[in-house]
Amino acid sequence: MSARQFAELQRLGTRTITTSQAAAAWRVSGSAASKMLVGLASAGLIESLRHGVWLLDRTATAEVLAPEVTSPYPSYISHVSAMYVHGVIQQVPAEVHVVSVAEPRRIETSRGAYRLHRVTPELFGGYSDVRGMKLATPEKALFDWAYLSVVSGSPNARLPETEWPPAFRRAEVAGWVRRIASQRIRTMTQSLVERRLEPA
C-alpha cells in the first residue's frame, strides 16, 4: 500500500508536497492524509521537511529546497551562503541565507535552518539557476550582504577572509546600489561594499 501511495505522489512531479495537497491527490481527509504521510516517512520513502510540508526527493540539498521552504514567496540563495557556494569564503555558514520579499524570519527544517532576509521588490533579483539552485551572483551576494547589514544596524559588519573571482564586476554591484531608495542607506551600503573589496 505504501509503495502505491508514494507512486501517486511522485506522479505529481514535485520535490515537496503539503498535507493538503496529498489529501487532494489521494482524495482523503486531511487527518487521513497526515497519518498516511507519517506512515510513508516511517517507511523511509519521504521525509518531514517542516510542519505540514513533506519532502519527496530525499536527494535534494538544503540550497535547492529554498524555494519550497519560502513558498508561496519567491526566493534565492544569497548573502554568505552564495559567497560560500561561489568559493568567495571558505567558512561554511551555520544557516542557509535566503533573500525574498517575505517577512524576515528563521525557518527550521529537517535539512537545516534557513535565515530569510527581506528586500524590497526593486532589490529582488541578480540570481540564476546553478545546479538546481536559485543562486545570487557573487556581485549580488556582496550587495545583499552589505545592504542587509546596513538596514539591520550593522554598517561595519565583517566578513570571513574573502577571495573575489577575477571576473568580479564592480559595476554590477554599483547598479544595485543605485536602486536603493534612501540616500543615507545607499551611501552606507556603498561604503561597506568598498571596504570589503579592499585588499587585506
N, CA, C and O of each residue as an XYZ file, in Angstrom:
800
protein
N       0.834     -1.210      0.000
C       0.000      0.000      0.000
C       0.870      1.262      0.000
O       0.588      2.208     -0.736
N       1.928      1.279      0.824
C       2.793      2.449      0.910
C       3.419      2.783     -0.433
O       3.498      3.951     -0.813
N       3.866      1.753     -1.155
C       4.510      1.975     -2.446
C       3.525      2.613     -3.419
O       3.904      3.497     -4.187
N       2.275      2.182     -3.399
C       1.275      2.755     -4.304
C       0.976      4.203     -3.940
O       0.854      5.058     -4.816
N       0.861      4.470     -2.657
C       0.614      5.845     -2.221
C       1.771      6.756     -2.611
O       1.565      7.879     -3.071
N       2.988      6.257     -2.420
C       4.176      7.038     -2.766
C       4.231      7.293     -4.268
O       4.567      8.395     -4.701
N       3.904      6.285     -5.057
C       3.914      6.428     -6.524
C       2.907      7.481     -6.962
O       3.169      8.235     -7.900
N       1.763      7.542     -6.298
C       0.755      8.547     -6.636
C       1.276      9.956     -6.367
O       0.985     10.879     -7.128
N       2.039     10.128     -5.296
C       2.618     11.439     -5.001
C       3.732     11.772     -5.994
O       3.852     12.916     -6.432
N       4.531     10.793     -6.344
C       5.630     11.027     -7.291
C       5.107     11.497     -8.641
O       5.759     12.290     -9.320
N       3.940     11.015     -9.029
C       3.377     11.399    -10.325
C       3.056     12.895    -10.390
O       2.884     13.443    -11.479
N       2.975     13.553     -9.238
C       2.714     14.995     -9.229
C       3.918     15.788     -9.717
O       3.781     16.948    -10.105
N       5.109     15.164     -9.700
C       6.306     15.800    -10.255
C       6.869     16.937     -9.427
O       7.510     17.832     -9.978
N       6.650     16.931     -8.109
C       7.173     17.979     -7.241
C       8.177     17.395     -6.252
O       8.141     16.205     -5.942
N       9.086     18.263     -5.756
C      10.060     17.807     -4.763
C       9.428     17.706     -3.381
O       9.805     16.856     -2.574
N       8.462     18.584     -3.117
C       7.792     18.603     -1.814
C       6.282     18.605     -2.022
O       5.783     18.873     -3.115
N       5.576     18.301     -0.948
C       4.114     18.323     -1.010
C       3.587     18.688      0.379
O       4.171     18.317      1.397
N       2.496     19.405      0.399
C       1.862     19.720      1.680
C       0.862     18.626      2.031
O       0.461     17.831      1.182
N       0.475     18.605      3.280
C      -0.513     17.612      3.707
C      -1.820     17.782      2.932
O      -2.445     16.798      2.535
N      -2.228     19.034      2.718
C      -3.482     19.276      1.997
C      -3.374     18.840      0.535
O      -4.346     18.342     -0.032
N      -2.216     19.019     -0.073
C      -2.030     18.569     -1.457
C      -2.079     17.047     -1.547
O      -2.648     16.486     -2.483
N      -1.477     16.394     -0.564
C      -1.524     14.933     -0.543
C      -2.951     14.445     -0.359
O      -3.369     13.469     -0.982
N      -3.700     15.135      0.506
C      -5.103     14.755      0.722
C      -5.893     14.859     -0.572
O      -6.717     13.998     -0.880
N      -5.632     15.935     -1.338
C      -6.331     16.109     -2.611
C      -5.932     15.025     -3.608
O      -6.778     14.503     -4.334
N      -4.640     14.686     -3.642
C      -4.161     13.669     -4.582
C      -4.745     12.299     -4.254
O      -5.072     11.526     -5.155
N      -4.874     12.004     -2.982
C      -5.394     10.707     -2.564
C      -6.912     10.712     -2.397
O      -7.522      9.653     -2.243
N      -7.525     11.893     -2.425
C      -8.957     12.044     -2.215
C      -9.388     11.508     -0.858
O     -10.330     10.726     -0.734
N      -8.655     11.966      0.154
C      -8.983     11.590      1.532
C      -9.019     12.866      2.370
O      -8.698     13.947      1.877
N      -9.407     12.737      3.629
C      -9.429     13.896      4.524
C      -8.011     14.300      4.916
O      -7.062     13.540      4.727
N      -7.884     15.491      5.457
C      -6.581     15.964      5.890
C      -5.975     15.108      6.989
O      -4.777     14.825      6.969
N      -6.793     14.696      7.946
C      -6.287     13.858      9.041
C      -5.843     12.492      8.525
O      -4.841     11.944      8.985
N      -6.594     11.945      7.565
C      -6.211     10.652      6.988
C      -4.913     10.788      6.205
O      -4.038      9.926      6.285
N      -4.792     11.877      5.445
C      -3.569     12.105      4.676
C      -2.366     12.241      5.598
O      -1.291     11.717      5.306
N      -2.550     12.950      6.718
C      -1.462     13.132      7.674
C      -0.963     11.785      8.195
O       0.244     11.566      8.290
N      -1.876     10.893      8.528
C      -1.490      9.566      9.013
C      -0.777      8.769      7.924
O       0.185      8.052      8.199
N      -1.250      8.898      6.695
C      -0.624      8.173      5.590
C       0.782      8.703      5.328
O       1.696      7.933      5.031
N       0.951     10.005      5.437
C       2.269     10.607      5.224
C       3.242     10.191      6.319
O       4.412      9.920      6.049
N       2.756     10.141      7.547
C       3.605      9.673      8.648
C       4.043      8.233      8.388
O       5.179      7.860      8.683
N       3.142      7.433      7.839
C       3.475      6.056      7.508
C       4.547      5.972      6.431
O       5.462      5.154      6.521
N       4.430      6.822      5.409
C       5.438      6.844      4.351
C       6.797      7.294      4.890
O       7.843      6.795      4.474
N       6.760      8.249      5.824
C       8.005      8.713      6.429
C       8.635      7.609      7.272
O       9.853      7.431      7.251
N       7.819      6.874      8.007
C       8.315      5.762      8.831
C       8.939      4.675      7.957
O       9.870      3.987      8.376
N       8.417      4.529      6.741
C       8.953      3.531      5.806
C      10.195      4.036      5.082
O      10.807      3.305      4.304
N      10.568      5.296      5.342
C      11.769      5.849      4.715
C      11.571      6.316      3.284
O      12.543      6.544      2.564
N      10.306      6.462      2.862
C      10.040      6.866      1.483
C      10.003      8.390      1.327
O      10.368      8.914      0.275
N       9.562      9.101      2.371
C       9.521     10.554      2.339
C      10.099     11.083      3.650
O      10.468     10.309      4.533
N      10.173     12.384      3.763
C      10.760     12.998      4.955
C       9.922     14.212      5.350
O       9.478     14.975      4.492
N       9.711     14.382      6.638
C       9.003     15.571      7.118
C       9.984     16.734      7.092
O      10.894     16.808      7.919
N       9.795     17.649      6.133
C      10.711     18.769      5.980
C      10.483     19.806      7.068
O      11.428     20.242      7.725
N       9.243     20.195      7.256
C       8.819     21.056      8.358
C       7.317     20.846      8.528
O       6.710     20.081      7.778
N       6.724     21.507      9.491
C       5.320     21.242      9.794
C       4.426     21.402      8.553
O       4.354     22.478      7.958
N       3.763     20.330      8.186
C       2.835     20.368      7.063
C       3.459     20.270      5.691
O       2.745     20.317      4.690
N       4.787     20.134      5.615
C       5.478     20.036      4.320
C       6.344     18.786      4.325
O       7.108     18.541      5.259
N       6.210     18.006      3.268
C       6.887     16.711      3.187
C       7.810     16.677      1.977
O       7.473     17.180      0.906
N       8.969     16.081      2.165
C       9.986     16.009      1.108
C       9.882     14.676      0.378
O      10.025     13.610      0.979
N       9.631     14.753     -0.927
C       9.549     13.541     -1.742
C      10.906     13.164     -2.322
O      11.239     11.983     -2.426
N      11.691     14.178     -2.699
C      13.020     13.949     -3.275
C      14.059     14.056     -2.167
O      14.505     15.155     -1.840
N      14.436     12.956     -1.601
C      15.336     12.970     -0.447
C      16.789     13.202     -0.834
O      17.655     13.269      0.038
N      17.070     13.326     -2.133
C      18.422     13.653     -2.578
C      18.624     15.168     -2.686
O      19.751     15.628     -2.872
N      17.556     15.934     -2.573
C      17.643     17.392     -2.736
C      18.429     18.016     -1.588
O      18.256     17.643     -0.428
N      19.296     18.973     -1.925
C      20.087     19.657     -0.903
C      19.276     20.793     -0.285
O      18.238     21.193     -0.813
N      19.765     21.303      0.838
C      19.089     22.412      1.508
C      18.993     23.626      0.597
O      17.977     24.321      0.589
N      20.051     23.884     -0.173
C      20.046     25.052     -1.059
C      19.016     24.915     -2.167
O      18.327     25.882     -2.495
N      18.903     23.742     -2.740
C      17.938     23.504     -3.819
C      16.505     23.651     -3.304
O      15.610     24.059     -4.044
N      16.302     23.319     -2.041
C      14.951     23.319     -1.470
C      14.475     24.694     -1.023
O      13.322     24.831     -0.613
N      15.316     25.707     -1.087
C      14.950     27.033     -0.574
C      13.609     27.551     -1.111
O      12.807     28.042     -0.318
N      13.325     27.464     -2.428
C      12.034     27.981     -2.922
C      10.832     27.277     -2.287
O       9.802     27.908     -2.046
N      10.955     25.974     -2.015
C       9.854     25.262     -1.380
C       9.692     25.696      0.077
O       8.576     25.765      0.592
N      10.800     25.984      0.724
C      10.745     26.388      2.131
C      10.081     27.751      2.282
O       9.351     27.983      3.246
N      10.333     28.659      1.328
C       9.772     30.015      1.426
C       8.459     30.188      0.666
O       7.866     31.266      0.699
N       8.001     29.145     -0.014
C       6.736     29.221     -0.763
C       5.605     29.704      0.152
O       5.539     29.300      1.313
N       4.710     30.567     -0.359
C       4.481     30.954     -1.761
C       5.336     32.133     -2.245
O       5.150     32.610     -3.364
N       6.252     32.597     -1.424
C       7.085     33.728     -1.827
C       8.330     33.236     -2.566
O       8.943     32.254     -2.149
N       8.710     33.904     -3.657
C       9.925     33.514     -4.366
C      11.154     33.859     -3.544
O      11.109     34.752     -2.698
N      12.239     33.163     -3.786
C      13.461     33.424     -3.032
C      14.669     32.911     -3.802
O      14.536     32.185     -4.787
N      15.846     33.302     -3.337
C      17.090     32.795     -3.910
C      18.170     32.778     -2.834
O      18.089     33.521     -1.857
N      19.175     31.935     -3.012
C      20.293     31.832     -2.088
C      21.214     33.028     -2.300
O      21.586     33.335     -3.432
N      21.579     33.700     -1.218
C      22.446     34.875     -1.343
C      23.260     35.046     -0.073
O      23.445     34.107      0.701
N      23.755     36.302      0.130
C      24.474     36.628      1.360
C      25.703     35.711      1.462
O      26.290     35.364      0.438
N      26.097     35.318      2.670
C      27.302     34.492      2.818
C      27.110     33.078      2.273
O      28.093     32.418      1.939
N      25.875     32.600      2.175
C      25.647     31.266      1.619
C      26.040     31.221      0.146
O      26.677     30.265     -0.297
N      25.665     32.248     -0.614
C      26.049     32.304     -2.024
C      27.559     32.511     -2.150
O      28.194     31.936     -3.034
N      28.130     33.327     -1.271
C      29.582     33.525     -1.307
C      30.313     32.205     -1.094
O      31.328     31.940     -1.739
N      29.799     31.383     -0.191
C      30.426     30.087      0.059
C      30.323     29.186     -1.171
O      31.308     28.556     -1.557
N      29.154     29.118     -1.783
C      28.978     28.277     -2.968
C      29.912     28.723     -4.090
O      30.456     27.892     -4.819
N      30.097     30.044     -4.227
C      30.973     30.574     -5.274
C      32.457     30.478     -4.911
O      33.309     30.801     -5.739
N      32.776     30.048     -3.707
C      34.174     29.934     -3.299
C      34.798     31.239     -2.846
O      36.019     31.334     -2.717
N      33.967     32.252     -2.600
C      34.479     33.545     -2.141
C      34.951     33.446     -0.696
O      35.965     34.042     -0.331
N      34.221     32.694      0.131
C      34.633     32.432      1.504
C      34.728     30.926      1.698
O      34.074     30.161      0.989
N      35.535     30.505      2.648
C      35.713     29.080      2.918
C      34.945     28.616      4.142
O      34.760     27.415      4.342
N      34.499     29.550      4.956
C      33.779     29.213      6.180
C      32.341     28.833      5.859
O      31.614     29.609      5.238
N      31.928     27.639      6.279
C      30.573     27.159      5.986
C      29.565     27.914      6.854
O      29.680     27.888      8.079
N      28.585     28.581      6.252
C      27.576     29.297      7.054
C      26.764     28.333      7.909
O      26.461     27.218      7.485
N      26.415     28.769      9.111
C      25.639     27.925     10.017
C      24.199     27.773      9.549
O      23.530     26.799      9.895
N      23.717     28.740      8.757
C      22.353     28.702      8.237
C      22.395     28.950      6.733
O      23.364     29.511      6.222
N      21.359     28.540      6.034
C      21.223     28.864      4.612
C      20.577     30.240      4.525
O      19.438     30.425      4.955
N      21.307     31.209      3.966
C      20.796     32.570      3.874
C      20.022     32.753      2.565
O      20.547     32.540      1.472
N      18.774     33.151      2.713
C      17.850     33.248      1.589
C      17.275     34.658      1.529
O      16.898     35.225      2.554
N      17.210     35.218      0.327
C      16.634     36.549      0.132
C      15.267     36.405     -0.521
O      15.092     35.641     -1.470
N      14.299     37.155      0.008
C      12.934     37.108     -0.501
C      12.271     38.456     -0.265
O      12.898     39.387      0.241
N      11.005     38.551     -0.634
C      10.221     39.748     -0.309
C       9.302     39.459      0.878
O       8.488     40.299      1.262
N       9.440     38.271      1.449
C       8.612     37.880      2.590
C       9.190     38.456      3.879
O      10.302     38.985      3.891
N       8.429     38.348      4.956
C       8.884     38.827      6.259
C      10.128     38.060      6.695
O      10.191     36.842      6.529
N      11.113     38.756      7.247
C      12.331     38.065      7.696
C      12.044     37.139      8.871
O      11.278     37.485      9.770
N      12.650     35.986      8.859
C      12.474     35.044      9.963
C      13.464     33.894      9.794
O      14.146     33.777      8.776
N      13.519     33.065     10.805
C      14.349     31.857     10.777
C      13.415     30.669     10.632
O      12.410     30.579     11.338
N      13.732     29.766      9.735
C      12.879     28.609      9.482
C      13.689     27.343      9.736
O      14.718     27.116      9.100
N      13.219     26.524     10.666
C      13.871     25.244     10.968
C      13.264     24.148     10.104
O      12.043     24.042      9.986
N      14.133     23.325      9.497
C      13.665     22.190      8.714
C      14.528     20.973      9.040
O      15.528     21.073      9.751
N      14.127     19.840      8.512
C      14.913     18.622      8.718
C      16.251     18.699      7.993
O      17.162     17.929      8.299
N      16.383     19.612      7.042
C      17.623     19.777      6.284
C      18.483     20.922      6.804
O      19.481     21.281      6.177
N      18.110     21.496      7.935
C      18.869     22.601      8.500
C      18.023     23.855      8.627
O      16.833     23.860      8.311
N      18.662     24.921      9.096
C      17.959     26.184      9.333
C      18.165     27.149      8.175
O      19.238     27.207      7.575
N      17.122     27.899      7.877
C      17.161     28.929      6.840
C      16.987     30.289      7.508
O      16.119     30.465      8.363
N      17.821     31.246      7.111
C      17.675     32.626      7.566
C      17.094     33.424      6.414
O      17.769     33.660      5.412
N      15.853     33.837      6.556
C      15.145     34.539      5.490
C      15.320     36.045      5.664
O      14.938     36.611      6.688
N      15.903     36.686      4.650
C      16.129     38.128      4.651
C      15.150     38.794      3.687
O      14.877     38.274      2.605
N      14.637     39.929      4.085
C      13.670     40.638      3.247
C      14.319     41.807      2.520
O      15.071     42.579      3.116
N      14.022     41.933      1.215
C      14.401     43.106      0.435
C      13.151     43.638     -0.263
O      12.150     42.932     -0.386
N      13.220     44.874     -0.713
C      12.103     45.445     -1.460
C      12.056     44.801     -2.847
O      13.066     44.273     -3.312
N      10.905     44.837     -3.511
C      10.816     44.245     -4.851
C      11.863     44.790     -5.817
O      12.337     44.055     -6.684
N      12.236     46.073     -5.683
C      13.220     46.687     -6.580
C      14.611     46.066     -6.410
O      15.439     46.134     -7.319
N      14.861     45.470     -5.258
C      16.180     44.898     -4.974
C      16.190     43.381     -5.070
O      17.203     42.743     -4.781
N      15.063     42.803     -5.475
C      14.978     41.343     -5.612
C      15.463     40.957     -7.006
O      14.925     41.432     -8.006
N      16.467     40.106     -7.072
C      16.984     39.672     -8.375
C      18.481     39.456     -8.316
O      19.073     39.406     -7.238
N      19.092     39.327     -9.496
C      20.532     39.125     -9.555
C      20.953     37.695     -9.295
O      22.021     37.459     -8.730
N      20.136     36.740     -9.695
C      20.456     35.329     -9.472
C      20.200     34.541    -10.744
O      19.544     35.025    -11.667
N      20.719     33.332    -10.784
C      20.467     32.441    -11.914
C      20.384     31.014    -11.387
O      20.686     30.757    -10.222
N      19.974     30.094    -12.246
C      19.862     28.699    -11.854
C      21.219     28.028    -12.001
O      21.749     27.916    -13.107
N      21.776     27.584    -10.885
C      23.082     26.933    -10.877
C      22.943     25.579    -10.185
O      22.696     25.516     -8.980
N      23.101     24.509    -10.938
C      22.989     23.149    -10.387
C      21.690     22.966     -9.600
O      21.674     22.338     -8.541
N      20.615     23.518    -10.130
C      19.313     23.375     -9.499
C      19.018     24.387     -8.420
O      17.914     24.406     -7.876
N      19.991     25.239     -8.094
C      19.795     26.274     -7.077
C      19.492     27.601     -7.734
O      20.025     27.900     -8.803
N      18.644     28.401     -7.112
C      18.489     29.796     -7.493
C      19.545     30.544     -6.684
O      19.374     30.780     -5.488
N      20.640     30.912     -7.351
C      21.842     31.387     -6.660
C      22.224     32.787     -7.110
O      22.337     33.055     -8.306
N      22.425     33.688     -6.135
C      22.868     35.041     -6.452
C      24.264     35.004     -7.050
O      25.069     34.135     -6.715
N      24.547     35.947     -7.934
C      25.905     36.107     -8.443
C      26.803     36.559     -7.289
O      26.287     37.034     -6.277
N      28.124     36.427     -7.405
C      28.992     36.941     -6.339
C      28.752     38.420     -6.074
O      28.802     38.871     -4.930
N      28.491     39.177     -7.148
C      28.251     40.610     -7.001
C      26.974     40.887     -6.211
O      26.957     41.734     -5.317
N      25.897     40.157     -6.553
C      24.632     40.384     -5.851
C      24.711     39.867     -4.409
O      24.097     40.432     -3.504
N      25.474     38.788     -4.210
C      25.649     38.283     -2.848
C      26.321     39.328     -1.968
O      25.925     39.523     -0.818
N      27.338     40.001     -2.505
C      28.007     41.054     -1.741
C      27.056     42.215     -1.493
O      26.987     42.738     -0.381
N      26.327     42.618     -2.518
C      25.373     43.714     -2.338
C      24.339     43.359     -1.277
O      24.085     44.147     -0.366
N      23.743     42.173     -1.391
C      22.717     41.773     -0.422
C      23.284     41.772      0.991
O      22.653     42.273      1.922
N      24.476     41.208      1.146
C      25.103     41.172      2.473
C      25.302     42.584      3.020
O      24.966     42.859      4.171
N      25.853     43.485      2.188
C      26.128     44.852      2.640
C      24.834     45.606      2.938
O      24.711     46.239      3.987
N      23.883     45.543      2.030
C      22.611     46.251      2.213
C      21.893     45.746      3.461
O      21.429     46.550      4.271
N      21.796     44.446      3.627
C      21.090     43.878      4.769
C      21.820     44.163      6.072
O      21.188     44.322      7.117
N      23.151     44.230      6.018
C      23.920     44.597      7.211
C      23.585     46.025      7.629
O      23.384     46.305      8.811
N      23.529     46.918      6.655
C      23.244     48.325      6.945
C      21.838     48.489      7.524
O      21.662     49.140      8.554
N      20.845     47.904      6.870
C      19.460     48.110      7.325
C      19.185     47.405      8.652
O      18.225     47.746      9.343
N      20.008     46.434      9.012
C      19.827     45.755     10.299
C      20.631     46.419     11.406
O      20.646     45.942     12.541
N      21.308     47.530     11.074
C      22.044     48.272     12.086
C      23.484     47.853     12.283
O      24.065     48.118     13.335
N      24.082     47.195     11.278
C      25.485     46.771     11.373
C      26.283     47.312     10.186
O      26.735     46.537      9.343
N      26.462     48.649     10.109
C      27.149     49.243      8.954
C      28.640     48.939      8.891
O      29.294     49.240      7.893
N      29.181     48.343      9.953
C      30.600     47.973      9.970
C      30.778     46.466     10.030
O      31.784     45.974     10.542
N      29.806     45.733      9.510
C      29.852     44.273      9.554
C      31.117     43.742      8.883
O      31.646     44.349      7.951
N      31.585     42.608      9.371
C      32.791     41.997      8.819
C      32.449     40.677      8.142
O      31.440     40.040      8.447
N      33.309     40.290      7.226
C      33.181     39.014      6.537
C      34.383     38.145      6.894
O      35.429     38.662      7.286
N      34.234     36.808      6.759
C      35.433     35.964      6.843
C      36.382     36.342      5.695
O      36.011     37.121      4.817
N      37.560     35.812      5.701
C      38.521     36.099      4.625
C      37.891     35.784      3.269
O      37.315     34.714      3.072
N      38.008     36.720      2.350
C      37.352     36.584      1.042
C      38.366     36.500     -0.099
O      39.478     37.021     -0.017
N      37.942     35.835     -1.147
C      38.718     35.777     -2.388
C      37.736     35.963     -3.540
O      37.088     35.011     -3.976
N      37.633     37.204     -4.031
C      36.675     37.515     -5.090
C      37.186     37.004     -6.429
O      38.385     37.078     -6.695
N      36.308     36.492     -7.271
C      36.744     35.954     -8.570
C      37.359     37.031     -9.451
O      36.981     38.198     -9.344
N      38.301     36.664    -10.322
C      38.956     37.649    -11.197
C      37.971     38.432    -12.056
O      38.220     39.591    -12.388
N      36.853     37.804    -12.417
C      35.873     38.456    -13.286
C      34.834     39.244    -12.496
O      33.807     39.637    -13.050
N      35.086     39.480    -11.201
C      34.118     40.205    -10.385
C      33.839     41.574    -10.988
O      34.761     42.312    -11.336
N      32.549     41.907    -11.109
C      32.137     43.143    -11.787
C      31.636     44.164    -10.770
O      30.504     44.083    -10.294
N      32.484     45.110    -10.451
C      32.082     46.159     -9.513
C      30.901     46.963    -10.054
O      30.079     47.464     -9.286
N      30.821     47.083    -11.379
C      29.729     47.858    -11.969
C      28.378     47.219    -11.675
O      27.377     47.923    -11.535
N      28.340     45.890    -11.579
C      27.076     45.225    -11.264
C      26.634     45.567     -9.846
O      25.453     45.812     -9.600
N      27.583     45.583     -8.917
C      27.248     45.952     -7.540
C      26.752     47.395     -7.493
O      25.758     47.705     -6.836
N      27.464     48.269     -8.204
C      27.079     49.685     -8.217
C      25.669     49.872     -8.775
O      24.923     50.740     -8.321
N      25.318     49.058     -9.753
C      23.980     49.153    -10.329
C      22.902     48.823     -9.316
O      21.850     49.462     -9.296
N      23.155     47.829     -8.475
C      22.194     47.501     -7.435
C      22.150     48.590     -6.371
O      21.077     48.923     -5.868
N      23.306     49.147     -6.027
C      23.347     50.213     -5.019
C      22.494     51.400     -5.457
O      21.810     52.019     -4.641
N      22.539     51.711     -6.751
C      21.763     52.851     -7.257
C      20.265     52.649     -7.120
O      19.505     53.617     -7.161
N      19.830     51.410     -6.958
C      18.393     51.137     -6.827
C      17.862     51.402     -5.419
O      16.648     51.442     -5.214
N      18.751     51.583     -4.457
C      18.307     51.815     -3.073
C      17.633     53.178     -2.991
O      18.213     54.180     -3.408
N      16.434     53.228     -2.466
C      15.658     54.472     -2.447
C      16.245     55.513     -1.502
O      16.303     56.695     -1.840
N      16.678     55.084     -0.324
C      17.193     56.015      0.681
C      18.636     56.412      0.375
O      19.507     55.554      0.232
N      18.874     57.697      0.277
C      20.242     58.151      0.001
C      21.190     57.756      1.128
O      22.331     57.367      0.879
N      20.716     57.856      2.365
C      21.556     57.510      3.510
C      21.959     56.035      3.469
O      23.132     55.701      3.639
N      20.988     55.162      3.245
C      21.292     53.731      3.181
C      22.132     53.421      1.956
O      23.017     52.566      2.002
N      21.858     54.110      0.871
C      22.641     53.918     -0.347
C      24.116     54.240     -0.100
O      25.001     53.477     -0.487
N      24.365     55.373      0.545
C      25.748     55.792      0.824
C      26.443     54.815      1.769
O      27.600     54.453      1.558
N      25.731     54.392      2.810
C      26.324     53.469      3.778
C      26.590     52.098      3.157
O      27.604     51.464      3.452
N      25.685     51.647      2.306
C      25.871     50.357      1.640
C      27.077     50.410      0.713
O      27.891     49.486      0.696
N      27.196     51.496     -0.063
C      28.335     51.646     -0.963
C      29.648     51.664     -0.180
O      30.637     51.065     -0.601
N      29.649     52.345      0.948
C      30.857     52.414      1.771
C      31.248     51.040      2.292
O      32.426     50.685      2.285
N      30.277     50.272      2.737
C      30.567     48.934      3.249
C      31.059     48.021      2.139
O      31.976     47.227      2.349
N      30.461     48.127      0.960
C      30.914     47.342     -0.190
C      32.377     47.646     -0.496
O      33.187     46.737     -0.670
N      32.699     48.916     -0.558
C      34.065     49.309     -0.905
C      35.076     48.806      0.117
O      36.167     48.367     -0.247
N      34.714     48.868      1.397
C      35.637     48.404      2.450
C      35.867     46.906      2.343
O      36.977     46.431      2.584
N      34.852     46.172      1.991
C      35.003     44.716      1.921
C      35.657     44.250      0.625
O      36.035     43.084      0.509
N      35.795     45.147     -0.350
C      36.510     44.805     -1.583
C      37.964     45.241     -1.526
O      38.746     44.907     -2.417
N      38.331     45.974     -0.501
C      39.724     46.404     -0.373
C      40.609     45.199     -0.085
O      40.202     44.294      0.643
N      41.836     45.176     -0.656
C      42.762     44.073     -0.364
C      43.069     44.032      1.126
O      43.166     45.067      1.787
N      43.220     42.824      1.636
C      43.509     42.653      3.075
C      44.881     43.229      3.417
O      45.301     43.180      4.573
